C-alpha cells in the first residue's frame, strides 16, 4: 500500500509550497493589517486633537458664562441697592 499523502515522498513538495503560499498570504494580511492600524492610529490622533480643541473651547465658554453671571449678579445687586435707597 502506498503513502496516504499520495505519490512517492508523500507529497512533501506540495505541503512545502502550500506552506510558502500561506506565509505569503499571512505576510500580506499582516502588512494590510499594519496599514489599517496605522491609518486607524492617525485617525484617532486627529480625533484626539479635535476633542482637545472642543474641550478648550468648552472651558473658555464656561469661564465666559461664569464671568457674565457674576457681572449680572453684581449689576442686579447694585440696582436693588439703588432702588432701596430711593
C-alpha positions in Angstrom: 0.0 0.0 0.0 1.3 3.5 -0.9 1.8 6.6 1.2 -1.7 8.2 2.1 -0.2 11.6 1.2 0.0 10.5 -2.4 3.0 9.8 -4.6 6.4 8.8 -3.6 7.8 11.0 -0.8 4.3 11.7 0.4 3.7 14.9 -1.5 6.0 16.8 0.8 6.7 19.3 -2.0 3.0 20.2 -2.2 2.9 20.8 1.5 6.0 23.0 1.4 4.7 25.1 -1.4 1.4 25.4 0.3 3.2 26.5 3.5 5.1 29.1 1.5 1.9 30.4 0.0 0.3 30.6 3.4 3.3 32.6 4.6 3.0 35.0 1.7 -0.7 35.3 2.4 0.0 35.8 6.1 2.6 38.5 5.3 0.1 40.2 3.0 -2.6 40.1 5.7 -0.1 41.3 8.4 1.0 44.1 6.1 -2.6 45.1 5.3 -3.5 45.0 9.0 -0.4 47.1 9.9 -1.5 49.7 7.3 -5.1 49.7 8.6 -3.8 50.0 12.2 -1.5 52.9 11.1 -4.5 54.6 9.4 -6.7 54.0 12.5 -3.9 55.4 14.8 -3.7 58.5 12.7 -7.5 58.9 12.7 -7.5 58.5 16.5 -4.8 61.1 16.8 -6.9 63.5 14.7 -10.0 62.8 16.8 -8.0 63.4 20.0 -6.8 66.7 18.7 -10.4 67.7 17.8 -11.6 66.6 21.2 -8.9 68.7 22.9 -9.9 71.7 20.9 -13.5 71.2 21.8 -12.6 70.8 25.5 -10.6 74.0 25.4 -13.5 75.9 23.7 -15.9 74.5 26.2 -13.7 75.6 29.1 -13.4 79.1 27.6 -17.2 79.3 27.2 -17.8 78.1 30.7 -15.4 80.7 32.0 -17.1 83.5 30.0 -20.6 82.3 31.2 -19.4 82.3 34.8 -18.0 85.8 34.3 -21.2 87.0 32.7 -23.3 85.5 35.5 -21.1 87.2 38.2 -21.4 90.6 36.4 -25.1 90.1 36.1 -25.4 89.3 39.8 -23.4 92.4 40.7 -25.5 94.6 38.4 -28.7 93.3 40.0 -27.4 93.8 43.5 -26.4 97.4 42.6 -29.8 98.1 41.1 -31.5 96.6 44.1 -29.4 98.7 46.4 -30.2 101.9 44.4 -33.9 101.0 44.4 -33.9 100.6 48.2 -32.2 104.0 48.7 -34.9 105.7 46.7 
